[in-house]
């Protein structure tokens, strides 16, 4: 009866992942309450019993089978666990980070949450110190937290990182490291059993490990739902444009789901130059395969950094006669001065909307008129719940059926 006794499921939030973890926990509480009430109702009907008695017996069996994880509270109704494990994180003057877990987690199924791209101040030393952390600082926080969880006797450790760190360093062009796989191997050596992430930059990263699994979730359903809520957009002439050759499969998925044509932008790059920011990048000439004149355009990509390539693509599409230009971004990093560059581009009429997810914490861009923020924490909560219960993730990893259902329920 794991569905009704989630007391050995625990979420441990690193400082950068507090906001994301709290939203995931809120969904977990609703999910387990719904599952419990549903099961009580079904069993009460099947055995012609009073629902209160059924709930009490379910709780009795759960408490008897796992006394170490017994939840205090009423015995004849759902007793929601806290899920969140209290922890203290210390930041020392020499830059070292320390993680302390403040209650027993022995034998528990632990999910450690971290947002490695959170570049807003986070709290250390019981709230007495605030620090803005780099990706490397967040990654080191993951290392010390995983080690603390293993030292404290956690039965299984799963790392929840909506943005996989160093994901763009996944292939060699010369004398350089494969840092994406190296980071994973370090985590594997620390005892991480599984990683849950979102739209990983390269699926090959997940094949680099001996036993650690990578569950790569997709935000396409949440993005398409937000897109379909924009009034009149999909009723107009509409085309999906892949912003480069590497994003063809992703944009083909969107084109198929929306039943719209697919076009392609080809970028010629000068690899002797290093992209510095949105205005100084290594893109040379752009070429378009397809027709966008007078059409609304959607470009989908996994990640937005400084935004230079996307801004140049938007400007080029407008020059080709495109109408409304939109972008769908799973991991909206908005590095450096990207937000101000997009403010300028929006004022110039280069694009209509950007749809992003809350996989990365932002306190600034979400208030922009041109930005639509979609919440993917429910997807992560469902994944955590299913993994904890040993259930299949197929319907979450391949979301084509629920996208079809979405459009079948939409009025014409």
N, C-alpha and C positions, 0 to 999 in steps of 0.2 A: 504494500500500500504506500509506495514511495510518493505517489501523487498527493497524498493527504498528510504525509509526515515529512515535511521538508526541513526538519530541524538540523540535519547534518549537512545541509547545503549552506555555504557561507560565502559572503562577498567581502573582499578586502580591498579597499580603495587606496591607491597611492595618491599623494597630494595633487597631482595633475589630473587625476581621474575621478575626483570626488563628485563633481556635478553629474557626469555621465553615470557613475555607479548609483547615485541616489535615484536617478530617473529609472534605471534598470530595476532597482529594488522595488520602486513603486509599482511597476508593471508586474513583477514577480508576485507581489502580494495580491494584486487583483486576479492574476492568473490562477494561483493556488486556491484562492477563495472560490472562484468560479468552478474549478475542477472538483473541489470538495462538495459544494452545493449540488452540482450535477450528479455526482456519484451517490450522494445521500438520497436525492430524489428518485433516481433509477432503482436503487436497491429497495427503497421504501415501497415503490409500486410493485416491484417484482415479488417481494416477500410479504406484501400486505402488512407492513409494520409502520409504527409511528416514526416520522423522520427524526425526532429527537432521540429516540432509542437507537436508531441506526447510527446517527452521528456519535453517540456515546460508545457504541460498540466498536466503530471504526477507530476512535481515539484510544480505546482500551487495547485493541490489537496492536496499534502503532506503539503505544507506550510499553507494552509487554515485550514486543520484539526488539525495541531499541531503547532500553531504559536510560542509557547514557545521554540520549538526545531528546529526552522527554521535555515537552513544552508545558510551562505552567499556565493555569487559566481554567475556564469552564470546561467540563468534560463532555457536555452535550451539544457543543457547537464548534465551529472552526476556530482554532487557536493559531493565530498568525505569528510565526517566528520573526525575530528582528532581521535576520539575514546578515546584516552588516556587522562585521567584526571590528571592535574598537582597536585602534592602533595609534602609536605615537611615532612621529617622524622627527628626527633631530638633524639639524644642519650645523656643522661645526665651522669654526673660523678658517680652517685650512681647506674647506670645501668638501670634506667627507660627509656622507649621509648615513644615518642609522635608522633602522626600522625595528620597532618593538611591538609585539602583539600582546594586547592587554587582557586576554582571557584564553582559556584552553580551546584549542582547535584540534586536539588529538583525534584522529580517525575521521575528520571531516573532509568533505569535498569542497575545496577552496577555489574560488574564482577571483583572481587578482586583476583589478581594472586599472589601466593607465592610459592617459591621453598624452602621447609623447610630443604632440604638436601644440600643447597648451602653453602659450607664451604670455599669459597673464600672471600676476603675482599669486603665489600659493603659500599656504601657511606651514611653518615648522615651529618646533620648540614650544608646543602647546599654545600656538597662536601668537607668541611674542615676536616672531620673525617672519617677514614676508620676502620671498625671493622669486625672481623671474628666472625660470630654468631653461636651459638649452635642451635640444633633443638628447645630447649625451648625458646631461644631468638626470633627465627623466629615465633614460635607459639604465643608468647606475642605480636609480631608485628601484627600478624593477628587479635588478639583480639582488639587492640587499633584502627586498621584501620577499622574493621567492626563497632566498636562503633562510630567512627567519621562519617562513611557513614550513619549510621542510624540517628545520631544526625543532620546530614546535610539534612535529608529529602529524602533519596533515596527511591524509591518506592519498589524496590526488590533488594536483595543482594544475589549474587551467589558467592561462594568461589571456585576458580580454584586452586587446589593443586594436581599436578601430582603425588606427593608422599603423601599419607595420613599419618599424624603424629601419631606415637604410634600404627601403624597398627598391629604390631606383638604381642601387649599385648591385645589379643582379647579373651582369654579363661583362665579359672581358673584351676590351678592344686593344689592349697592350699590356704593359707591366703594371697591372692594378689588381686589387683584391676583389674577391666576390663577397663583399661585406654583408650583403643581405642574408646569404646562407650562413656566414660565420656568426652573425648575431644569433640566429636560430640554433646553431650548434652549441653556443655558449649556454643558451637557455635550456637546451636539452640536457647538457651536462650538469646543470644545476638541479635537474629533476622535474622540469615542466613536462607534463604529459600531453598537453594539447594547447594550441593557440587558436583563438577566435578572432578574426579580423574582417575587414570590409574591403572588397574590391582591390585585392592585392595587386601591385603593379605588374607582377609577372607570376603566372601560375607555376612556373618551374621552381620557384623558391620552395614550395611545399614538398618537392621531391628530393630535397637535399638532405633530409634527416633520416636517421636510422629507425626510430620508433615514434617520435613525436609527430602528431597529426596536426594539420592546419585546416581549420574550417573557414572557408572563404565565402562570406556572405555577400549578398548583392542588394543594392539600394534601388534597383530598377523599378520595382513595384511602387515604392513610396514616391519616387520621382514622377512616374507616369500618372499616379493618382493626383499629384499636385499639378501636373501639366494639364490633365483633363478638367481640372476645376477652373482654369483660366477661361473666362467667357468667350465663346466664339472662335477660339484659336484653332482647334482641330477641325473646325468646319470650313476654314479657309483653305486656299491652296497651301499645302504644307509639304516640306521636304526635310529629311534627315541628312545632315552632312557630316561625314567623318572628318575631324580636324587634321588627321594625318593617317598614314598607312597603318600605324600601330594600333589605331583605335577602330579599325574597320569592323572587327567582329562585334565589338560593343555596340556600335551604331547600327550594324545590320540587325542586331537583336531589337533595338528600339524601332527601327523601320518596319520590321516584321510584326512587332506587337501593335504598332499604331496603324499598320496597313498603309504605309506611305512610301514614296520612292526614296532611294538612297543615292547620294552624291558623295564625291570625295575631293578633299583638298590635298594637293601634293606640295610639300614644302622642300625646297632645296636649302640645305644647311651648309654653312662654312664651318667645318669642325676644327679649323685652326683657331677659331675664336671661341671664347668662353662666354656664355650668357651671364651678364652681371645683374640685370634687373629687367623690368618690363619694357623699358625703352632701349636698352642696349643688349640685344641678343644676337644669336648667330644665324637667324633665318634670312635667307636671301630671297629668291623668287617664289611666288605662290602661283599654283595653277589649279583650275577647277575642272573636274570631270562631272558634268551634270548641269542642270539649269535651275537657277534660284530666282530668276527675274520675277518680281511681283509676288513672291511666295514667302510665307513664314518659314523660318529656318531653325532647326534644333541641332546643336552640336553637343555630343556627350563625351565626357572624358573621365578618367578615374581620379585625376589629381590636378589641382590648380595651385601653382607655387607663386612666382612673381606675377604671372598672368600675361607675360609678354607675347607668347605665341597665340594665346586666345584673343588678345586685343588686336593683334595684326590680322588674324583670321576674320574677326568681326568687321574690321574696316574694309578688308578686301571683299567680303560678301556684300556689304552695303554698296561698294563701288560696282559690283556686278548686278545691282538692281534688286537685292533682297529687300523684303518688307521688314517684318519683325524678326529680330535675331535673338535667339535664346540659347543658353548653355545649361547643361545638366552636369553637375560635378559631384561625385561621391565623396571626395576628400578635399574640401575647400580650405587650403592652408592659408591663402592670402598672405604670403611671406613679404617681408620688407614693407615697401610703400604701395603694395598692390591695391589696397582699398581706395586710396586717393586717385590712383590711375584709372580705376573703374568708375569713380565718381565723375572724373573728367570725360571719360568716354560716354557715359550715360547722358551727361549734359549735352554732348555733341550729337546724340541720337544714334550712336553706333550699335546699341543693343537695347533690347526691351526688358528682359529679365534673366537672372541667373538663379537656378534652382540648386541649392546645396543641402547637405545633411548636417546634423549636429554631431557627426563623428569627430569633429574638431571643435573645441570650445571657443566661441567668439562672443565678445560683449559689445562689439562695435558694428560689425557688418550686418548683424541681424536686424538692425534698426533702419537699414537703408531701404528706400522705396523700391529699388531695383533688385533686391535680394529676397528670395523665398526660401525659408528654412524648413526642411522636413525632418521629422523626428524618427530615428531608426532604433531607439532604445527598446521598443517593444519587440522588434525582431531579435535583438540580442537576448532579451529576457526569455523569449520562446526557445531560443537555441540553448541557453543555459539550462532551462527546465527540462528540455528533452534529453540533453546529454546526461543530466543528473539521474533521470529515470531510465536511461538506457534505451531511449526510443529513437526512431529513424529521423534524420534531418532532411530527407530527400525533398519534401515539399517546401522546405525553407531555402535549400540551396538551388533548386530549380523552380522558379516562381512563375513560370509561363501559364500554369493553370489558373492561378489567382488573378493574373493580368487579364486573361480571357474573361473570367467571371466579372471583373471590374467593368469591362465595357459592355458585357451583356446586361448588367444591372443599370447602366447609365441610360437615361431617356434619350430618345432620338432628337 
